[in-house]
Amino acid sequence: MYYPSVQLKYALTKNQNLRLAYYKALARPGFAELIPDGPDGEFFKEIGDPKNLQHTLAIILIYAIELYSCDGRQVLLGVFYKNIQDLLRFQQ
């Protein structure tokens, strides 16, 4: 499996940039999610379930405009989209 990351930057002027980013990532379960019984957490008891765990997959898109002034200040405005699949959830 490939999990690419791509960033494109386009200079509108000397002090303005447009940025587009695409990022795909995989998060594997931690050890506490895999063991059949675990320590008491801060708010819940951690109990693993190794049979039904899936990797969490995230796809992120970012669109931003960057504005820079002559005195070193910057303003960054952007929007992003996240699609997270098979998110680990804790049951009580």
N, CA, C and O of each residue as an XYZ file, in Angstrom:
368
protein
N       0.829     -1.180      0.000
C       0.000      0.000      0.000
C       0.877      1.248      0.000
O       1.923      1.293      0.648
N       0.444      2.225     -0.716
C       1.149      3.501     -0.771
C       0.280      4.571     -0.123
O      -0.933      4.607     -0.331
N       0.899      5.432      0.654
C       0.200      6.532      1.301
C       0.912      7.821      0.920
O       1.812      8.280      1.624
N       0.498      8.398     -0.205
C       1.223      9.553     -0.741
C       0.889     10.847     -0.015
O      -0.145     10.979      0.641
N       1.782     11.768     -0.156
C       1.601     13.121      0.320
C       2.105     14.053     -0.777
O       3.216     13.893     -1.282
N       1.277     15.024     -1.138
C       1.638     15.952     -2.207
C       1.302     17.366     -1.759
O       0.226     17.610     -1.213
N       2.223     18.296     -1.988
C       1.963     19.708     -1.722
C       2.317     20.511     -2.964
O       3.394     20.356     -3.538
N       1.396     21.363     -3.362
C       1.625     22.248     -4.501
C       1.516     23.684     -4.018
O       0.588     24.041     -3.293
N       2.481     24.505     -4.431
C       2.464     25.917     -4.068
C       2.594     26.736     -5.340
O       3.459     26.483     -6.178
N       1.714     27.725     -5.467
C       1.726     28.598     -6.632
C       1.849     30.036     -6.148
O       1.034     30.492     -5.346
N       2.855     30.750     -6.627
C       3.075     32.143     -6.232
C       2.203     33.053     -7.087
O       2.415     33.176     -8.294
N       1.219     33.691     -6.452
C       0.380     34.661     -7.161
C       1.145     35.952     -7.409
O       1.165     36.477     -8.522
N       1.767     36.449     -6.365
C       2.630     37.628     -6.430
C       3.847     37.342     -5.557
O       4.031     36.226     -5.072
N       4.669     38.362     -5.366
C       5.848     38.195     -4.523
C       5.459     37.915     -3.068
O       6.208     37.263     -2.340
N       4.292     38.407     -2.645
C       3.868     38.289     -1.250
C       2.621     37.411     -1.052
O       2.043     37.408      0.035
N       2.205     36.673     -2.079
C       0.998     35.844     -1.962
C       1.236     34.476     -2.590
O       1.776     34.362     -3.691
N       0.821     33.446     -1.868
C       0.929     32.075     -2.370
C      -0.402     31.355     -2.211
O      -1.150     31.598     -1.264
N      -0.677     30.478     -3.144
C      -1.763     29.519     -2.997
C      -1.126     28.172     -2.713
O      -0.114     27.820     -3.319
N      -1.714     27.415     -1.794
C      -1.156     26.119     -1.439
C      -2.276     25.079     -1.446
O      -3.363     25.315     -0.920
N      -1.992     23.932     -2.047
C      -2.902     22.798     -2.064
C      -2.115     21.585     -1.580
O      -1.018     21.310     -2.067
N      -2.683     20.867     -0.620
C      -1.992     19.702     -0.068
C      -2.947     18.515     -0.008
O      -4.136     18.668      0.275
N      -2.410     17.339     -0.277
C      -3.140     16.082     -0.180
C      -2.284     15.143      0.662
O      -1.081     15.013      0.437
N      -2.914     14.497      1.627
C      -2.173     13.646      2.539
C      -3.017     12.420      2.860
O      -4.203     12.543      3.168
N      -2.421     11.260      2.789
C      -3.106     10.013      3.130
C      -2.246      9.285      4.149
O      -1.048      9.094      3.936
N      -2.862      8.876      5.265
C      -2.080      8.283      6.353
C      -2.802      7.092      6.957
O      -4.020      6.953      6.846
N      -2.027      6.245      7.592
C      -2.528      5.054      8.260
C      -2.079      5.104      9.715
O      -0.908      5.357      9.998
N      -3.007      4.864     10.639
C      -2.674      4.790     12.063
C      -2.985      3.382     12.545
O      -4.114      2.903     12.439
N      -1.980      2.743     13.066
C      -2.165      1.380     13.565
C      -2.590      1.420     15.026
O      -2.239      2.360     15.740
N      -3.342      0.416     15.488
C      -3.750      0.383     16.891
C      -2.550      0.267     17.818
O      -1.544     -0.352     17.471
N      -2.661      0.859     18.989
C      -1.608      0.754     19.995
C      -1.718     -0.560     20.753
O      -2.682     -1.308     20.590
N      -0.730     -0.828     21.575
C      -0.692     -2.090     22.304
C      -1.904     -2.259     23.217
O      -2.428     -3.366     23.335
N      -2.363     -1.182     23.866
C      -3.503     -1.269     24.780
C      -4.784     -1.674     24.056
O      -5.673     -2.270     24.665
N      -4.890     -1.360     22.768
C      -6.076     -1.762     22.010
C      -6.020     -3.225     21.576
O      -7.039     -3.781     21.168
N      -4.862     -3.851     21.656
C      -4.705     -5.224     21.197
C      -4.840     -6.268     22.300
O      -5.275     -7.389     22.036
N      -4.473     -5.918     23.527
C      -4.503     -6.914     24.595
C      -5.936     -7.121     25.083
O      -6.725     -6.175     25.075
N      -6.293     -8.344     25.509
C      -7.670     -8.608     25.915
C      -8.091     -7.875     27.185
O      -9.286     -7.653     27.381
N      -7.165     -7.495     28.047
C      -7.493     -6.753     29.249
C      -6.356     -5.787     29.497
O      -5.193     -6.126     29.278
N      -6.674     -4.600     29.946
C      -5.639     -3.597     30.118
C      -5.807     -2.819     31.398
O      -6.688     -3.125     32.202
N      -4.968     -1.809     31.599
C      -5.024     -1.015     32.826
C      -6.223     -0.074     32.820
O      -6.805      0.212     31.774
N      -6.576      0.400     34.010
C      -7.632      1.405     34.102
C      -7.114      2.712     33.540
O      -6.046      3.192     33.922
N      -7.879      3.277     32.635
C      -7.514      4.572     32.065
C      -7.996      5.689     32.971
O      -8.485      5.435     34.071
N      -7.862      6.910     32.516
C      -8.279      8.054     33.315
C      -9.800      8.086     33.473
O     -10.303      8.414     34.547
N     -10.542      7.743     32.399
C     -11.999      7.784     32.436
C     -12.648      6.439     32.138
O     -13.857      6.297     32.322
N     -11.898      5.466     31.692
C     -12.482      4.185     31.296
C     -11.432      3.096     31.414
O     -10.236      3.381     31.472
N     -11.876      1.861     31.449
C     -10.966      0.730     31.481
C     -10.611      0.376     30.042
O     -11.496      0.213     29.203
N      -9.329      0.257     29.759
C      -8.878     -0.079     28.411
C      -8.972     -1.590     28.224
O      -8.317     -2.354     28.933
N      -9.784     -2.007     27.271
C      -9.942     -3.427     26.965
C      -9.712     -3.600     25.471
O     -10.385     -2.966     24.658
N      -8.783     -4.439     25.117
C      -8.455     -4.639     23.708
C      -9.370     -5.638     23.025
O     -10.069     -6.410     23.681
N      -9.358     -5.612     21.708
C     -10.130     -6.538     20.884
C      -9.340     -6.783     19.601
O      -9.634     -6.168     18.576
N      -8.334     -7.680     19.638
C      -7.458     -7.844     18.481
C      -8.143     -8.454     17.264
O      -7.616     -8.334     16.158
N      -9.291     -9.098     17.419
C      -9.945     -9.769     16.290
C     -10.638     -8.802     15.345
O     -10.655     -9.019     14.134
N     -11.213     -7.732     15.892
C     -12.037     -6.846     15.066
C     -11.403     -5.491     14.787
O     -12.061     -4.615     14.227
N     -10.154     -5.297     15.159
C      -9.522     -3.991     14.944
C      -9.145     -3.787     13.483
O      -8.658     -4.700     12.817
N      -9.376     -2.595     13.009
C      -8.970     -2.189     11.667
C      -8.000     -1.016     11.813
O      -8.053     -0.273     12.793
N      -7.129     -0.863     10.845
C      -6.267      0.316     10.814
C      -7.132      1.533     10.518
O      -8.074      1.460      9.729
N      -6.807      2.639     11.150
C      -7.502      3.887     10.864
C      -6.831      4.532      9.651
O      -5.613      4.704      9.627
N      -7.625      4.882      8.658
C      -7.121      5.507      7.435
C      -7.666      6.923      7.358
O      -8.867      7.136      7.528
N      -6.806      7.881      7.106
C      -7.214      9.283      7.007
C      -6.768      9.852      5.663
O      -5.639      9.640      5.220
N      -7.677     10.573      5.034
C      -7.377     11.311      3.808
C      -7.649     12.783      4.110
O      -8.735     13.137      4.569
N      -6.665     13.633      3.854
C      -6.760     15.047      4.218
C      -6.462     15.903      2.991
O      -5.476     15.674      2.291
N      -7.318     16.888      2.735
C      -7.108     17.877      1.674
C      -7.055     19.251      2.323
O      -7.886     19.573      3.172
N      -6.084     20.061      1.927
C      -5.928     21.404      2.480
C      -5.782     22.393      1.326
O      -5.012     22.170      0.391
N      -6.532     23.482      1.409
C      -6.425     24.570      0.443
C      -6.181     25.840      1.252
O      -6.954     26.146      2.160
N      -5.127     26.580      0.943
C      -4.786     27.756      1.745
C      -4.232     28.868      0.865
O      -3.678     28.628     -0.207
N      -4.400     30.086      1.352
C      -3.761     31.245      0.745
C      -2.852     31.851      1.812
O      -3.242     31.982      2.972
N      -1.655     32.212      1.413
C      -0.659     32.775      2.318
C      -0.370     34.208      1.887
O      -0.048     34.462      0.727
N      -0.487     35.133      2.820
C      -0.231     36.552      2.554
C       0.908     37.010      3.454
O       0.842     36.832      4.671
N       1.942     37.591      2.881
C       3.120     38.048      3.626
C       3.269     39.543      3.443
O       3.121     40.061      2.336
N       3.570     40.250      4.554
C       3.801     41.689      4.458
C       5.307     41.951      4.446
O       6.107     41.051      4.700
N       5.673     43.179      4.150
C       7.089     43.539      4.062
C       7.774     43.535      5.426
O       8.991     43.366      5.496
N       7.012     43.720      6.526
C       7.624     43.764      7.852
C       7.679     42.397      8.530
O       7.910     42.326      9.737
N       7.474     41.324      7.795
C       7.624     39.974      8.323
C       6.354     39.338      8.867
O       6.388     38.201      9.336
N       5.252     40.040      8.813
C       3.990     39.457      9.281
C       3.411     38.557      8.199
O       3.691     38.706      7.010
N       2.592     37.617      8.662
C       1.955     36.722      7.697
C       0.532     36.412      8.124
O       0.218     36.360      9.313
N      -0.317     36.209      7.138
C      -1.697     35.800      7.357
C      -1.910     34.549      6.510
O      -1.677     34.550      5.301
N      -2.353     33.495      7.163
C      -2.603     32.236      6.474
C      -4.082     31.904      6.632
O      -4.572     31.756      7.751
N      -4.785     31.789      5.521
C      -6.201     31.442      5.519
C      -6.359     30.120      4.776
O      -5.816     29.937      3.687
N      -7.098     29.219      5.372
C      -7.233     27.931      4.705
C      -8.463     27.170      5.141
O      -9.090     27.473      6.156
N      -8.784     26.184      4.351
C      -9.858     25.245      4.665
C      -9.291     23.842      4.471
O      -8.378     23.626      3.674
N      -9.854     22.896      5.219
C      -9.390     21.534      5.056
C     -10.565     20.573      5.117
O     -11.632     20.898      5.638
N     -10.347     19.397      4.579
C     -11.335     18.313      4.566
C     -10.626     17.066      5.069
O      -9.527     16.740      4.620
N     -11.268     16.368      6.010
C     -10.722     15.105      6.520
C     -11.756     14.011      6.343
O     -12.935     14.199      6.642
N     -11.308     12.875      5.858
C     -12.132     11.676      5.775
C     -11.402     10.601      6.564
O     -10.349     10.122      6.144
N     -11.963     10.221      7.710
C     -11.336      9.233      8.581
C     -12.188      7.970      8.565
O     -13.385      8.015      8.849
N     -11.563      6.847      8.232
C     -12.266      5.567      8.139
C     -11.767      4.621      9.224
O     -10.578      4.606      9.543
N     -12.678      3.833      9.790
C     -12.362      2.824     10.817
C     -11.684      3.450     12.031
O     -10.654      2.965     12.499
N     -12.268      4.520     12.529
C     -11.747      5.196     13.707
C     -11.930      4.296     14.923
O     -12.995      3.708     15.113
N     -10.886      4.190     15.747
C     -10.984      3.397     16.977
C     -11.902      4.103     17.954
O     -11.755      5.302     18.190
N     -12.843      3.375     18.522
C     -13.777      3.943     19.496
C     -13.695      3.138     20.778
O     -13.490      1.924     20.761
N     -13.856      3.831     21.877
C     -13.848      3.163     23.179
C     -15.286      2.967     23.638
O     -16.085      3.902     23.595
N     -15.613      1.771     24.070
C     -16.938      1.469     24.585
C     -16.855      1.377     26.096
O     -15.864      0.899     26.647
N     -17.898      1.836     26.759
C     -17.917      1.786     28.216
C     -18.894      0.728     28.684
O     -19.058      0.528     29.888
